[in-house]
Amino acid sequence: MEKLLLIALTTIMLSACGAEEGITQVDEDSATEAVENVEDAATDDDGSADDSSTDDGSTDDGSTDDGSTDDGSTDDESTDDGPTDDESTDDGSTDDGSTDDTDDDSTDDGSTDDGSTDDGSTGDGSTDDGSTDDGSTDDGSTDDGSTDDGSTDDGSTDDGSTDDGSTDDSSTDDSSTDDSSDEEEVVDATVCTTGSDLGDIPATYVNALEKYTTTNSEYMVYVCTQDTNGDGEADYMVVESTNQPEHESYYFADDNHHHEDFDFNTNKYKYDAVHDGSQRTGPAGQNMIEEQTVVMKMPISPQEATNKTDTPYGTIGLAINGVSFFNENAAPGDDITEELFTFDQCSGHPQGSGLYHYHVDPVCLIRDLGGDVTEVSHTESGTTYNWIEDPGTNAGLLIGFLVDGFPVYGPVGSSETDCNGAAISASSIDDYNGHSHCTGEFDEAIYHYHVKTAEIGGTHESVFWITNSQYFGVPGVMQR
């Protein structure tokens, strides 16, 4: 208004001085319009002067607000809820508020994300809610006279529109890793980090070891080799697993689809030849199956040991489904014939850290491999107990390997044959519960173990224990 009065006074003075001197008279309406234009350019629609005030803390840098609040404002009422781009283009980065688990160090077409997440946290140290973006407008793009209500900011739309031509709410973050990528399934592997690779497995072992890769379709079981001394030659055949069976078990958590209730009193009758009334029937305390990586490194060329070594407490080998084999010994202070009565419906149980394992013939695995099982029922005081057991006719069924590199087959029974169908006498079983002949997986004679029968080995109990107390061969390395 002061400018308007000044111009009006000047007009009167010029009129008084005379137009004859060639001084152009300033039109009062034009002067007033000019002053109003200046005021319009300096005043927001709500009447507040922008020359010194801020819109909820953000600078507008002379852009027209068209009645909308700047305040880190939403375009077309949609929430941007993402980090500010500092004038960089998004080039395919997601902008719908979702977090990208692998976005910590990725860049959006050259702009540094600086470890920010996409869930409304700040990128490049700036805040989105009304803060200034290094002198740029709130959205990271220059307003350049565009309107806020659904219009484009520097050519790009914000509400589900494309940034630099790509769709905003479904695209990935400029070569960042997706959670469902092919590599995710091998992320927990420590040796077989690219999955199974049988390329350097000795030819005689390929057919047998390949069964590890096809038996358990749900949980990780990989086969590979390892060169430990860097000479270019493999030193170990490696089986790596997360030690989780694909069959039913009481010991899976209730929300696992393999969990199945089990009446542990069943074991009184399943192992009646051992049960004397002193054993407690019930679960193994609070132990439950826990995923954990187990690595079995078998010598690349298994050999009989000159000096035999004892099998330890703990994992001595892996079943074909990736589950640990234990021997017939219980932990110090326990009796294995007492632990029998904590076994689940598939003849396994977990120890304190959740490592599930078999001490005895894994009947559910044998069933799942197509071996022979017998369904048994027993009724006691009006309650019927049901279970499956091995009839002793699975001597030709490969069920796993021990860490010395020799295979384990089912109970020898009385009907074993070799790969040519010739009968094999059980009397050839040695002190380590094995013998040599060709099998369905090995065309040439190979030493192999059998699950013990009731008549042979160990405590001579009528229980099919996995092995005796010593390895036949030179053991490799077992890691957990």
Buried (B, 14 or more C-beta within 10 A) or exposed (E): EEEBEEBBEEBEEBEEEEEEEEEEEBEEEEBBEBBEEEEEEEBBEEEEEBEEEBBEEBBBEEBBBEEBBBBBBBBEEBBBBBBBBBBBBBBBBBBBEBEBEEBEEBBBBEBBBBEBBBEBBBBBEBBBBBBBBEEBBBBBBBBEEBBBEEBBBBEBBBBEBBBBEBEBEEBBBBEBBEEEEEEEEBEEBEBBBEBBBBEEBBEEBEBBBBBBBEBBEEBBBBBBBBEEEEEEEBBBBBBBBBBBBBBBBBBBEEEBEBBBEBBBBBBBBBBEEBBEEEBEBEBBEEBBBBEBBBBBBBBBEBEBBEEBEEBBEBBBBBBBBBBBBBBBBBEEEEEBBBBBBBBBBBBBBBBEEBBBBBBBBBBBBBBBBEBBBEEEEBEEEEEEBBBBBBEBBBBBBBBBBBBBBBBBBBBBBEBBBBBEEEEBEBEEBBEBBBBBBBBBBBEEEBBBBBBBBBEBBBEEBEBBBBBBBBBBBBBBBBEE
